[in-house]
Amino acid sequence: MRLALQLALDYLVRAAARARKGSNLCSPRGGGRGAAGLPRAHSRTHLRRRPVVPILVDDRQGPDQFGNYNFNFETGDGISRQEQGAPQGELGAVASQGGWSFTFPDGSPAVFSFVADGAGYQPQSDLLPTPHPLPAHAIAQIEKARQEDALGANRPSAPGRSYGLP
């Protein structure tokens, strides 16, 4: 055990010495050393300057003493978001509604709205996928099952007293 510890310590000392000589051992991307002689965390070629997007509108209210709130913001690149909510029912679960919009790189608009309440989160948008319509045979089968339910065909019957062959 003592020998293993000595070997590990010796390896670390040699690695530190190589790093001090400018080796890329401590910099997997080959970033080398910075002005202070410390290893660089990353290569500066990976950083991209992006324009600062201004916040045009930033209105926030609440939550107040009852739990009501609302907010609205818009950015200079066309993103907007708004939401309002209030506690509902005996337990005070918050029901909220709102939406957001932005513009895709191709210039087409994206508009979403939502309601979140006791029935769950319900988003709305022309961009959301919708299920395919049911085929006619599936609709006919559903209707047949509904009619059978109405006639009581699914009610349990009394068990028979004989289990012989018909």
N, C-alpha and C positions, 0 to 999 in steps of 0.2 A: 504494500500500500504506500509506504514511504517513497519507494522508488518511482511509482506511478505519479505521485504528487510532484516529485522533483523533476521528472521528465516533462510534465505538463507546464510547470513553472518555467523551465528552461525554454520550451517552445514559445511561450508567450513573450518572454524577454527578447528572443531572437526576432519574433514577428514585429514587436514594437521597434526594434532597432532598424529593421528593413523599412518600416513605415516612415521613420524619421529621415531616411536617406532619399525619400521621394518615390518609393515604390507605390504602385497602385493597389497594394494589398488591402488598404482600408477604404478604397473607393471602387466598388465593383463596376461603376460606369466609366472609370478612367478619368474621374474629375480632378485627380491630382490634389494639389494643396492650394489653399487660398492665401491671401496676402498675409494673414497672421500666422501662417505655417500650419494651420489646422486643416484636416481633411475636409474637402467640400462635400456637402450633403447630396448634391445632385449637379448635373451639368446644366449650365445656364442656357444651352441650346434648346432645352426642353421647355423653357419658360416662354410664353407668348404674351405679348402686350395686347390687351384687348381694350377697346374704348370704354370709358366709364359711362354707364347708363344712368342718366339722372332720374330721380323719383319726382314725378310731376305732381302727384296727389298722394297724400298719406293722412287719411282721416281715421281716427280710432276713438271709439267711445265705449267705456265699460271694461269689464263687467261692473254693473252698478250693484247696489246692495241686494237687489232681487235676482241678479244673475243675467240681466239683459245686456247684450253687447251688439256692436256692429262695427265694421271696418270697411274701408275702401281704399285701394291704392292703384295708381297708374304709373307706368314707367315710360321713359322716353323712347323705348323701342317697341311700344304698342302693347305691352302686357298690362292687363287689368284684372283685378280680383276684388270681389265684394262678398260680404257675408253678414247676416244678422241672425241672432238667436235669442231664445228666451226659454226659461224653465216651463215645463208643461206637466200637468198631472200632480198627483199627491207626492210622488217621490222627487219631483223637481228635475227630472231628466231634461236636458236641454234639447229643444227642437231647433234646427237651424235651416236656413236656406241661403242660397247665394249662387255665385258663378264666377267664371273666369274666361278670359279670351286672350288670344295672341295671334300672331301672323306667322304662317309657315315660311320657310326660306323661299318657296316658289311664289309667295305673295297671296296665297289663299288664306282666308280667315278660319280660325278655329274658335267656336263659341260653345261653352258648356254651362249648364245650370244644374242645380241639385236641390233636393229637399232631403233632410236627414231628421227623422222623427221616430215614433214608435214602430213604424212600418219598415224602418231601416234606411239605408243610404240609397237614394234614387237619382242617379245622374240622368241628364237629358242632353242629347246632342245629335245632330245629323251625322256626326263622325263615329258614333258608337256602333258596334256591330249589332245586328238584329237577327233573330232566329229566322230560318227559312219557314215559309208557310207549310202547314201540315198537308200531306197528300190526301186526296179524296178518300182513299180506303181507310186511312187512319181516322178521319172525321166520321165516317160511317160506323166504324167500330166503337168510337166514343159515344155516338148517339145510341147505338144498340145497347151498350152497357148502361146508359142513363135510363133507357126505357125498361130494361130488366130490373134495375134498382127500383123504379117507380112501381112496378108490378109486384115487387117483393120476391123476386126470383132468387135473390141472394140470402134470404132469411134461412136460418138453419131449420131443418125438418126433424121430426121425431125419428129416432133410430128404428130401423126395421127389427122385427122379432125373429126372422128367419134369414139365414145367410146361405141358403142352398143355391144350386145352379138355377138359372131361369127356365 
